[in-house]
Amino acid sequence: MERVRSWMSRSGSHVQNAVTRRSSDLSMEDAMQDPESAIFDITASRDAARFGFRGFLLLCTLLAFSVSATTIGLWSEMGCGSTCLMFLQRHKMLAILCAGASLLVLLILYLLDFFLPPHLPGEYCALYHGDRFLGRGLLLCAVGGLLGATVFLADTFPTAPLVLTIFLSPTLLIAVRQATKPKPCFVLGTGSKEASLQERLRMLKMVTGEEKEQCCFYKAATVAYLLTALTCINIWIPWAATTEVQLTEGMDATEREITFVRWSTPLIVGISNLIFASFTGLRVALDQTYAGTDDNRAQIILSSRSHLNRELMDHRIAILRARLAAETPGSQVQKTRDRAQQYLIQHTAHMRQLSNIVKIVGCGFIAILGALYIAFQLTAADSHIADMVQSFLGAFFLTFVAFIFVSFNRLWQAMSSWLQDLPLWKSAVGLCSSTWARAALLCLVVPLFPLIVVLSALNQAVRCVRGHKDGRCLTDRVHTMFVQMVHWEWVSLASWAYIMAVVMMLYKVIPLFINVLLAWLNSVVEHLPFAGILGFTFAAGMVLFMLPPVPGPPIYLFGGLVISKHCPYGFWWGCGICILLCMTLKLSACAIQQKGIGELLGNRQGIRHAVGVHRPFMRAIEHVLSRPGMSFGKCMILCGGPDWPTSVLAGILRLSLVQCTIGTLPVILSLIPLALTGSFYLRRDESEVWARAGNLMFSLTALVSVTFWTGMGWAIQDTFDKYNEQLTAPKVEFVELDWLDHCEERIREKCQLTVKDLPRWVAFFHFAGALLMVAVAQFFFWRADNCFGNFKVTDDVETLHWWPWKGDPHSAMIKKPGLAGLALVLVAFLFLLVSRTWRSRHNAKATQAVRAELALEEESWKARRIEQAQTWSPQSVSASPVIRGASAKSVEDLGDDLKSVVASAVEGLDVSTINTMKSMDSVIGIAVPDAGSQVVEMLRREFDVEDTSISVSASVAQDASAGVSERRRMRKACRCLYFDILVIFVIRLGCTSHS
């Protein structure tokens, strides 16, 4: 005890000096009473921001206003948009020159290992040691050349200059943030172990002192973007009201798009600034949540200063032992319990905050991806507008990713291990490593493979000239990538490549042929009475809804075009009747898809197994959809999901038709603007107001649809978080499906063919057909205009001709390159047929043998599975991966990070205090979870604690099995978690005292 007291006096002086620097009012006695609070009060002090809010506001406002004014002046009719676009069109050949020169510079820099030079360890973006300007200057010139090439593509992509100029604003904002943020004056991890506690607290303060400065910057950026957006919109509204834009029918698509872009540029700039403000506002809104994640902040800071962590912890433990020596066992137990409960509540709140950040950011990604999907669906409605929307959404997506990486950088790094325990994250990682996901990736990037190999070989040759020879033809990175790819299941991957190639082709081809079908239907109803038009529209829409690839928007658009045009009661009555008919059509189609298709398919176990109704993701969707009434998540899924798959899935899951119909009613919010888009399109020639109103309805449709997608992603993530144990638990009703999974896995293991198993001629047919399919899909995807014609819903079907040998070959619906591509697709499928026939015959005997083995063990396997489902209990009561992982570790594996977490949870506990707890059940009133049983047994062995000290409360187990309320179960789960932390800390402290 004398040694402890002497150590306390020495370390107490360090704390006193540090506390004095923070505030003269904070005495040493206060610090000794609560040393942890004193220490973190010191480190929580903030340095003044370099510029302050006003300085940042002025800087960000100048940046946002200058970029927006430049954009409006260069590309709108308010400025010199016509002159600038004509100049770019006349000099479009400069795009090739700029792009060629830039790519050449980038190629040279890559070959010289400029970006990550292996011959210069610890350096990047350098050509030689000490290079600060030459290489980076060349890189800047190359980037400028690529941007210039993009601008000169205005003749082919009219929105490219506008998009590029607008997105200079967030790019410059990120650069300004990197230039103005305070630079640390020391390097983490380089401090001496002999450094004083005062010096270490100063370093810790410098690390954590950026929080207020960051929040100040992002607040200023949010206000600046909002002011810029309001200014642009307020300037555009009176100008647009007095300026007419002529979008005549005689214009081609490019002319219409250029005219529309020039007229609406100020509005587009204003909306873009609003979106940028939402990005920065997200960071401001989550600032307290982000700064309040104490566990992650401590992990990041203290992990680089482990010796500081140990000294602070030893100091606190010594003080607490001295305090415990002067207190009664009852007060020790009560204070320990109160402190642990307080920490547990704080830690649970932090975990919930982290979960909310993940959900918000994840829903942002889902919203933008959903907007891209909606833009594809609406391509059939208005091609030039949809193309512009797609380009903007793609740029917004990249900006959002970059912004999240920069503004949440600390959380991004700290959550890497935590995300691995998130159920939805596990599902996403599993999908990315699946064969079909790899096939999809290869289908997209396979044209780049020859280029990658050539560049890697040239780079390796340059390294050999430099003297770094390793006997390989390719660089280490590319060589490692190919080595990993060798171990992929290439036979199965090639089979999936056929499917992914077909999906790529359908993505481009389906909207074109839907337009032809709807135009033909429009010509059919020309001579029908109004009642016949309604009946024909309903029947045609019902048939189209029964086809899985057909989306709903073109059907609603067709109804708006036909019904409003032929309504004898007037235009507005026609719009109302069209909306009512489309809503009835949607609900009727969903009912037929659910009851007539989904439930019939659900009677077959093979279909239920293929859909995966027993897997966690589908069980999460079922959990959301099974809620009665119009719950948020249920409405989001039913209204935002794809039409055919969502309704059929509801039928397969045996959900209530009435409840699903109720949840589908909010779809009218997206149906009304889309139907009105077609109706307003009919009157576009009467006045410019109708054309603008049609564009507005289109935008509202996209907005509502993106809202549905965002809500759908949030609902599924929230269900994964709250009900993870139930979603992953085995169930008796899914035993047959689990058995099919087991059989499928066993057959795959025993009968999986590799490339070596295939004869050469079979391998040739299998892989040659896959490559052929991918090549055609790439050509169709990127050069669809050269393969197929462009036909709109409002075009006259009499002018349509399908084949290039009839009429003008350039106006044919299927042009010569498209016809050749379809012929190659047929050849590829013949190759697949040959390969599949051989593989089926080859695997027949092996598959039969495996099935015979499985038949022998079927009954015993199902019996074990049923028993497992009936006796299943939650594996962990904690939603915190940090503590859940800690409680499963043995004492020998406990590290400093766990010690930091546990020590923050409990004030301290001497070993002798354990024996004063005659009944842990009476003190805590909880049951010992399974995760802590190993720890409990070790506690008994190490310290000879009586069994009554860790008795289990039978009442808790009875209450849990009886199904008490959710809140009550959560409170008990938290107390169980607290007990695990307490036991682990006792063992750790006991081991320390024994040593």
N, C-alpha and C positions, 0 to 999 in steps of 0.2 A: 504493500500500500504506500510505503514511503517513496518507492520508485515512481509510482503513479502520480503522487502529489508533486514530486519534483518536476516530472515531465509536464504536468498541468501548468505549473508556474512558468516554465519556459515557453510552452506554446501559447499560454494565455497572453504573454507580452506581445507576441506576433498579432494575435487577434485584436488586442487593445490598440496597437499602433494603426492597424488597418481600419478599425472602427473610427478612430479619431479623425482619420482623413475623410471619412464619409460625413460625419457630423459630430460636432463637439457636444451635442446634447445626448448622444448615445453613450452611456457609461459602460465600463467594463463589466459591471454587475449585470446589466441587461444582456450583454453579449454572452456572459456565462450562463444566464438563464435560458437563452435560446440561441445557441451559437449558429445553428443552421440559418435562422432568419437573419442574424446579423451579417453573416457572410454573403448571403444572396441579396441583402439590402445594399451591400457595398457594390457587388457586381451588377446590380440592376440600375445603377446610376447611369445616366445617359450623357454623352458629350453633345454639345450644341451642334446642330446641323451646320454644314459649311455655308449654305446659302440661306437657310430658313425657308419657311413656307412661301413668303413673298418672293424671295429670290428664285426658288424653283418654279413658282407660278409664272413669273415673268419669262423665265427661260423656256418653259414648256409651251407657253402661249405663243411666244415668238416662233418657236419651231412649228407648232401646229398651224398657225395662221399663215406662215410663209409657204409651207408645203401646199396647203389648201388653196391659197391665192394663186400660186404657180400653176396648180392643176386646172383651176377654173380659167385662168387666163390663157393657158395653152390649148385646152381641149374642148372648150364650150363655146356656144354662140355668143355668150356674154363677152368673151374675149376675142382672140384671133384663132378660134378652133378650126374654121374652114381653111384658113391660110396654112396653118401648121399641118393639118392632115393632108392637104394637097401637096405640100412640100415633101412630106414623108412618102407619099405615094409616088411622086416623081423620082425620088431617090431610093427606091426600095432595094436596088442592087447593093447599096451600102451595107445592108444587113448581112449579106454574105461575106463582105470584106471584113466587117467588124467581128463577126462571129468566127471567121477563119483565123484572124490574127489573135483573138483572145484564146481560142482553143489551142493554138500553137504555143502561146506563152504558158498556158496551164500545163500542157504536155511536157514542156521543157522543165518546168518547176517540179512536176511529178517525177520525171526521170532522174532529176538531181536530188531527190529526197528532201525537198524543201519543207514539206509540211511536218513530217515526223522523222528527222534525220537520224538513222541508227548510228552514224559515225560521230554524232554530237549528243551524247547522253544528257538528258535533262533539259534539252532545248527543243523548240519547235518554231516553225516558220523562219528558218535561217538557212542560208546557203553555205555559210562557213562560220567559224567561231567568231562571235562578236558582231555578226551581221544584224543590223537593225533597220536599215533603210533600203538596200538594193532589192533583196528578195521580196519584201513586203510592198515596195513601190511597184515592182512588176506585177504582183498579185492584184494590187489596186487597179492598175491599168487594165488587166485582163477582165476583172469584174465590170469595170466601166465599159469595156468593149462589148461584153455580153448584154449589158443593159441597153447600150446603144443599138445593138442588133435587134433586140426585142422591140424597141421603139420604131424602128424602120420596117417592122412587119405590119404596120397599120393597114396596108392594103388587103392583106389576108386575114389579119386578126384586128379588127377595128378597136376592140376594147383593150388591146395590149398596152398602148401608151398610157391610157387612163389608169389601168390597174397598177402598172409599174410606178407611176408618179404618186398615186395615193398611198401605196404601201412603203414609200420612202419615209413617211411620217413615223410609223412604229419602229422601223429600222434605225432611224436617227435617234429616236427616243432611247432605244436600248444602248446605242453608242454613247449618248449623253449620260445615261445612268452609269455606265462603266467608267466614264471619264470623271464623273463628279463624286462617286462614292469614296469614302475615306479609305486610304490604304493603310494596312497594318504596319506597325513599326518593328515587328519581330516575326519570326517564323515559328509556328507551333512545333513543339517537339524538340526544340533545340536548347531549351532552358536547362540550367544546371540543377541537379538534385540538391545542391547546397544553397540554392537561391532562397531568399527569405520569403516567408509567407506574404509579407507586404508586397514584394515584387511580383509574386505570382497572382495575387489578387488584382494588381494593376493590369497584368496581362489579360486576366479573365474579364475585367471591365472593358478593355479595348476590344475584345472579341464580341462581347454582347452589346456594346454601345451603338451598334448600327441600327437597332430596331426602330427607334424614334426617327432617325434620319431617313430610313426607307419608307416608313409610313408617310412622312412629310412629303417626300418626293412623289409618291404615287397619288396622294391626295391632290397635289398640285397638277399632276398630269391629268387626273380625272376631270378636275374643274376646267383645265385648259381645253381638253377635247370637247367637253360639253359647251363651252362658250363658242368654240369654233363651229361646232355642229349647228347650234342655234343661229349663229350669224349667217352661215351658208344657206340654211333653209329659209330664214327670214328675207334674205336678199333674193332668193330664187322665186318665192311665191308671187310677189307683185310683178316680177319680170315675166314669169310664165303665164300669168293671167292676161298680159297684154301682148304676148308673142305667140304666134301660131307656128306649129311645126307640121309640115306637110308629109304625111306618110301615105302616099298614094298607092293605089293597087299596081300601077305600072312600074314601080320600083322593084328591083330584085332584092334578094335578102341582104346583100352586103350594103347596098345603098340605104335600105331601111334602117339597118343597124347603125350605120354611121350617123345618119340624121337623128335617130333617137338618142344616141349617146351624146352628141353635141348639145342637144336641147336639154337633156336631163343631167348633165354633168354636175352642176351645183348641188342638185338634190342627192345624187350618188355620193358626192364628197361629204355632204352633211350626214347622211346615213352611215357612211363608213366611219366618220369621227364618232358618232354615237356608239358604234360597235367597239371602237378602240376605247372609248370611255367605259364601256361595260367591262372590258378586259382589265383595265387598271382599277376600276371600281371593285371588281372581284377581289383584287389583292387588298384593297382598303377594307372591304367588308370582312375579310378573313384575317385581318391583322392581329386582332386580339386572340383569335383562335390559334393563329400561327405562332404568335409569341407566347401563348399560354401552354404550349406543349412542353412542359418542363422536363419530362423524361427524355424526350428526343434532344432538347438543347443540352441537357447534362451529358447525355451519351456522346454527342458530337464534341463538346468542349473538353469534358473530363477524360475521354478516351485518349486524347492526344497528350494529356498531362497526368498519366496514371500515378506518378509519384506524388503530385499535388493531391490527387484524390485520396491516396492512402494516408497522407499526413492529416488532412482535414477529418477523415473518418476516425483515425486513431485519437485525434484530439477530442472529438465529440464523444467517442466511447469512453475515454478516460474521465471526462467531466460527468457523464451520465452515471458511471460506476460510483463516483464519489457521491453523487446525489442520492443514488439508490441506497448507499450505506447509511444515510441519515433518515430514511423514510421507512414506514411500516410496509409490510408485504401487501396489505390491502390497498394502500394508496398507490404502490407501484403497479399493481395489477390494473387498477382503475385508470391511471394515467396512460399506461401502455395500451389499454384497450381503446381509450378515447383518441390517442394519437394515431393509432393504426387505422381506426375507423375514419378519421379525418383524412388521412392520406389516401385511403382506399377510395373515398368519395372523389377526391381530387384526381387521382389516377384514372378512375373510371370516366370522369368528365373529360379528361384529356384524350383518352382513347375514343370517346364519342366525338370529340372535336376533330380528331384525325380522320375518323370515319366520314364525318360530314364533308371535310375538305376533299377526300377521295371521291365522294359521291358528286359533289358540285363540279369538280374538274372533269370527272368521268362523264357526267351528263353534258358538259360543254362539248366534249369530243363527240358524244352520241348525237347531240343536236346538229353539229356541223355535218357529220357523216349522213345523218338523216336528211338534212337539207340537200345534200348531193343526190341522194336517192330520189327525193321528191322532184328535183330538177330533171332527173332522167325520166321520171314518169310524165312530167309535163312537157317533155320534148315534143311529144305528138301534138301538143296544144299550140305552141308557138315557138318555132325552132330558134329564131334569132334571139329572143328574150331568154329562153332557157340556156342557150350557149353562154350568154353574158352572165347569167346567174351562176352557172357552173364555174366559170373562170374566177368570179369573185369569191365564191365559197371555198374553192381550192386555196386561194391566196389567204383568206381569213383562217382557214384551218392551219396552214403553215405558221401564220403569225401567232395564233393561239398557242401552238406547241412551243414556239420559241419564247413567247412571253411567260408561259408557265414554267419553263425550264429556268429562265433568268430570275423571275420574281419569287419563285418558291424553291430556289436552288438548295437551301439548307434542308428543307423538308423533303425535297426530292431525294437527297442523299440519305437522310436519316430514316426514311420510310422504306428503303429498299428491302430490308429484312422483314419489316412489318407487313409489307404488301404480299410477301410470299406466303403469309398465313391467311390472307384474305380469301374467302371462298371463291368470289368472282374472279380474282386475280389468278387463282389456281386453275380455274376453268379456262381462262384466256391463254395462260401459258401452255396448258395441255392441248388446246386447239392449235396453237402456233407450231407445236412440235408434231402434230399429226401428219399423216401421209398426204391427205387431201390439201392441207394448208401449204405443205411444201410443193405440191404439184401446182397449186395456184400461183405461188411465188415464181416457180420456174417458168410457167406460161407467160408471166409478165416480163421476166428479165432474161429469158433465154437468148434473145437477139444480141444481148450485150456480152454474152460469154466469150465469143471470139475476141472482142475488143479487150476484155479483161485479161485474157491469156496473153495477148500480144503485148499489152502495156506492162504486165508483170515480167515477161521475158526481157523486154528492153530495159526495165528498171534493174533487173538482176544483172544484166550485162554491164550497165553503168557501175554497179557496185563492185563487180569483178574487176573492172578497170581501176577503180579506186583502191582495190586491194582487199576487199572483203569477200573472200571466196569460201563458199560452203559446199560446193559440188552439186548444186541444184540449178535447174533451169528457171525456176520461178521463185519469187520472193517467199519469205516465211509465211506471211499472212495468207497469200493465195494458196500456197502449198498446203497449209493446215486446213483451209476451207475445202479443198478437193479431197484431202484425206478423210475428213469427216463425211463428205458426201458419198464417198465410196461405200460407207457402211449403211447407207439408206436402203430401204426396200424398193429397189428400182423397178421391179416387175409390177408391183402394186402401184407405185408412183406413176408409171407410164399409163396404166389403166385409168387412173384419176385424171391424167393429163387430157385424155379424150373428152372427159366430162367438162373440165374447166375450159377447154377450147370451144366447146359447143356453147357454154355460157357466155363467153366473150363475143361470139358471133351473134347470139340472140340479143345481147345487149344493144347492138347497133341495128340489127335487122328488124326486130319486132316493132318498134315505133313506126317505121316506114310502112310496113304492110298493114298495121292497124289503121293508119291514115287512109290507105286505099280501101279497106273494108268499110270504114265509116263513110267515105265519099260515095261508095257504091250504094250503101244504105240510104244516104241522103238523096241520091237520084231515084231510088225505088219509091220513096214516099212522096215524090213530087205530085203525083196525080191521085193520091189517096185522100179521102175525107179526113177531117181533123180527128174524129174518133178512131179511124183506121190508123192514123199516124201515131196516136197514143198507144194503141195496141201493138203496132209493129215495133215502136221504140222499146216498149216494155219487153216484148218477146226477144228482140235482138239483143238488148242489154242483158237479159237473163242468160241467153246462150253464151255471150261473151264472158259473163261472170263465172260460168262453169269451167272456163278454160284457165288452168293454173297460171300461165305466164301473163295473162291480160290484166293490167292494172285498172283501177276504177276511173281515174281522171278522164281519159279519153271518152269513156261512155257518158259521163256527165256533160262533157263539152259537146258531144254530139247531140244530146238532148236539148241543150241550150240553143244550138244552132237550128235544129229542126222545128221544135215546138214553138219557140217564140216567133219564128218566121211565118208559120202557117196558122197561128191562133186567130180565129175569127173575132175574138172579143177584144183584141188589141194587144199591144206589145207587153205591157206590164202584167196583164192577166196571163199571157203566155209564159212570162218569167215565173209567176207564182205557180202555175200548173206544172211547169217543168221541174221546179224544186220539189213539189209534192210528189210527182211521179218518180223522180230520182231517189227520194228518200224511201218511198214504198219499194222501189226496185232494190235498193241496197238492203233493206231489212228482209225482204223476201228471199233475195239471193243468199244472204247469210243463213237464214233458216233452212233453206234447201241444202246448202253446203254442209251445215252442221248435222241435220237430221238425215238427209238423203245420202250424203257422201261420207261424212266423218264417222257417224255411228255405225254405218255398215262396214267401213274399213276397220273400225275399232273392235269388231268381232273377231278379227284375225290376229292371232298372237304375233305373227311375223310383222304385220304393220305396226303394231304397238311397240314391238322391239326395235324396228327400224326408226320409228319416231323418237324412241327413248323416253317414254312416259315414266319410267322408273328411275331415271337419272336426275341428279340434283337440279339441273337447269330447268327441265320440264316440270319437275315437281314444284319449283319456285313459281313458275308461270301458273300452274294449276292452283297453287295456294292463293295467288292474287285473284284469279278469275273466279274462284269458288266463293268469294265474299258476296253477300247479298246486297242488292241495291246498286247505287251508282258510286261506288268507292273510286277514289282517285286512280289508283294503279289499274284497276279493272277497266275503267273507261279509256285510259291511255293505251292499253294494249289492244283492246278491241277496236278502237278508232284509229290508232296509229300504225298497227301492224299491217302487213300485206293482206289483201282482201281474202283470197282463196285459202292460203295456208292458215290464217288465224281462225277462220270459221271452221275449217275442217279439223283443226287441232282441238277446238272446243268440243266437236262431236266425238273425236277419239277419246277425249278425257271424260266423256259422259257428263258434261256440265248441263245445267238447266237451261233450256232454250229461252224461257221467259226471262231469267236473270241475265243471260247474254244479250238478249234483245234490249233490255233496259240499259245495259252498259254500252250498247252501240248507239244509243240515241244522240249523244254529243257529236257524232260524225256529221251532223247537219251543219256544224260550224265551218267545216271545210267544204262541204257539198254546196252550200249557197254561193260563196264567191266563185267557185269553179263553174257552176252552171251559168252564173251571170257573166262570166268571162266569154263564153260562147254566144250568149244573147247580145252582149254589147258589141261583140265583134261584127255582128250583122250590120250595125249602124255606124261603123267606123267612118264611112264616106260622107255621112251627113254633117258631122262636125268633129272637130278635134277633141271635144269633150268626151265623146264616146270612146275614142281610141285610148285616151288617158284613163277613163273609167275601167276599160278592159284590163289595162296594165295594172291598175290598182287592185282589181279583183284577183288578178294573178298573184300579186305580191301577198295579199291577204291569205290566199290559199297556201302558199309556201310557208307563211308565218304560222298558221294554225297547225299545219302538218308537222313542222319542226317542233312545235310545242308538244304535240302528241308523242313524238319520238323521244323528246327529252324526258317527259313524264314516265314513259315506258321504261327507259333505262334506269331512272331513279327508283321506280317501284320494284324492279327486279333486284337491283343492288340492295335496297333496303330489306327485302325479304331474305336475301342471302345472309345478310348480317344478323338479323333478328332470329331467324329460324334455321340456322346452319345445322344444328344437331338433328333437328327433325327431318331436314331435307336429305341428310346423308345417312340417316338411320335405316337399317334393313326393315322391310315390311313383309308380312306373310302374303299379302295380295300380290307382291311382285316376285315371289319365289320362282315362278315359271320363267319370267323375263330374266331374272338373275341367272337362272340355269342356262338360258340361251346365250347370255353373255359368256358364261363359263365355257360352253361348248364352242362358241365362236373363237374364243381365245385359244382353246386347246387345239382346234383344227388349224388355226393360223400358225401356231407354233410347230405343229407336226407336218403340215402340208404346205407351208410357205415356200414358194419357189424363189430361188435366186437366179441371177443371170447365168451362173455356172450350170444350173440345172437345165437350161433351155438349149436345144440344138441351135446351131448357127442360123439355119434358115428360119426357125421360129423366132429367134431373137431379132433377126432382121425384119420380119414382118411386124413384130410387136412394136419395136422402137422406131422403125421407119414410119409406120402409120402414125404414131404419136407425134413425131417431129413434123410430119406433113400437116397434121391437124393444127398444131400450134402455129406453124408458119402461115397457114391460111387464116387462122383466127387473128394473128397479128396484122396481116394485110387488111382484112375486113375492118378491124378495129381502128386502124390509123388512116386508112384510105377508103373509107366507106363511100365517099362521094365519087370515087373512080369506079366503084363496083356496082352501085345502085343509084337509081334516080331519086329525086326529091319530089314528093307528092304531098299536098296539103289536103286537109279535110274539106276545105271550101273549093278545091279545084274541080273542074268538070271531068267526070269519069270517062266521058267520050273521047277525051284527048289522050287517055292513057294507052300506051302500048308496052307490052311486057318485054319483048325480045329485041335485040339490037338489029336483026335483019329486017324488021318492019319499021319503016319510017326513019326518022333521024336516030342514028345509033347513040348519040350523046344524050337524048332525052328519054331513052328506054328505061324502064323500071329495073331491069336486070341487064347491065352492060356486059360487054365481052369479058373484062377482067373478073367480074362477079360470076359469070357463067363458068369460066375456067376454074375459079376457086371452088364452086359447088361440085364440079366434076372431080377435083382433087379430094374433096371431102368424102365423096362416094368411094374413091379408091382407098382412102385411109380406113374407112369402115370395113371394106372388104379385107384389108390387112388384119384389122382387129378380129374379124370373124374367123380367119384362119388361125390366128394365135389363140383365141379363146377356145376353139374346138380342140386344138392339141392339148392345151392346159387342162381342160375338163376331163379328157380321156386319161391323161397322165396321172391326175390326182384322184381318179375315181376309186382305185383300190386303196390308196392310203387313207382317203376320207372315209371309206367304208370301214376300214379297220379301226380308225379313231372313234367313229360313231358306235361301233360295237363295244369298245372299251367304256365309252361314256354311258352306254345303256346299262352296263353292269353296276356302275357306281351312281346312277341317277337317284335311286331311292334314298341311299344313305346320304348323298350330298344334299338333297332337298330336306331331309330330316334335320341335318345339322343346321341348314340355313333357317328353317322354321324355328328351331330351338334358339338360334342366335337372335332372331327377330323378336321372339317372345321374351327373352331374358335380357334384351338390350337395355343399357342404361347410359346416360351421357358420360362421355369420356372426360370432360372438363367442364367446370362451372364458370370458367372465366372466358370473357370475350377478349381479353388482353393477351396477345401472343407473347409479350415480354414475360409476364408472370406465369402464363401457362407453360411456356418452355422452361422457365426456371424451376417450377415445382416438379418437373419430370426428371431433372438432372440429379445425379448423385452428388454427395458433398465434395468428392474429389474434383468434380468438374465445375464447381462454383467459381466464377471469376469475379473480377473487380466490378464489372458492369452490374452483375446481380447484387453484389454487395452494396453498390450505390443505391440501387432501387430498394432493396430490403431495409437498408439502414435509414433511408428516408421515410420508410413506412413505420418504423418502430423507434421510439426514443432510446431504447436499450433494455436489456434484461440480463441479469446475472444468473449464472447457473443455479445458485442456491435458491433463487426465487422460484424455480420450477417446483421444487418439493413443497413449497408453501401452497401450491394450487391443489387443494385436496380433490377437486373435481373440475376439470377443464370444461365439462359440460355445464356446470353451474355458473361458470364465469362467462363463457362465450355463448353457450346454448346452441351449438351447431353440430352437424355431423362431419366426420372426417372424410373427405373425398378420396376416391381411389388414387388420385395422383399423389397424395401425401402419405399413403400407407407405408411406402418404402422409407420415407423420412421418419415417420413415427417409430417404426421398428428400430431404425438406427439410433434414434433418440433414446429408446429404452436400453439398448445395448451399451451406448457410450456413457450415459449418466445415471443408469440404474433408477429410472423414474418408475413409480408405481403405475400399474395398469389403470387405476382410477384417475390418474392425472390426465389421461387422454381418452376418456370414455366417450362413446358415441351416443348421441341423442336419438332414441328410437322414435320419438314423436315427430322429429323432422322427416325421417324417412316415410312415416305413415302419412304425414301431410303431403309430401311430394307425390306419393303414389295415389293419394285421393284426389289429386288435381286441384290444388288451391289456386288462388288468383295469381295472375302473372306478376303483379308487383310484389306480392308476398314471396313468391318463389325467387325473384331476383334479389330480394333482401337477404334471403337465406343463402343464396349462391354467393353473394358478396361476403357474408360472414364466413362461409367455408373458405373462400379465397384468403380472407384475412388470417384464418387459422393456419393455412399453408405457409403464408409469409412468416408468421410468428414462429412456427416450428423450424423453418429453414434458418431463420436468424438466430434462434437459440443454439442450434447445432454449430453454426458458423462461429458464434461468439464463444461457445464452449471449447471448440477446437483451438481457437486462438489462445484462450486462457490456459488450456492444458499445455500448449506448446511453449 
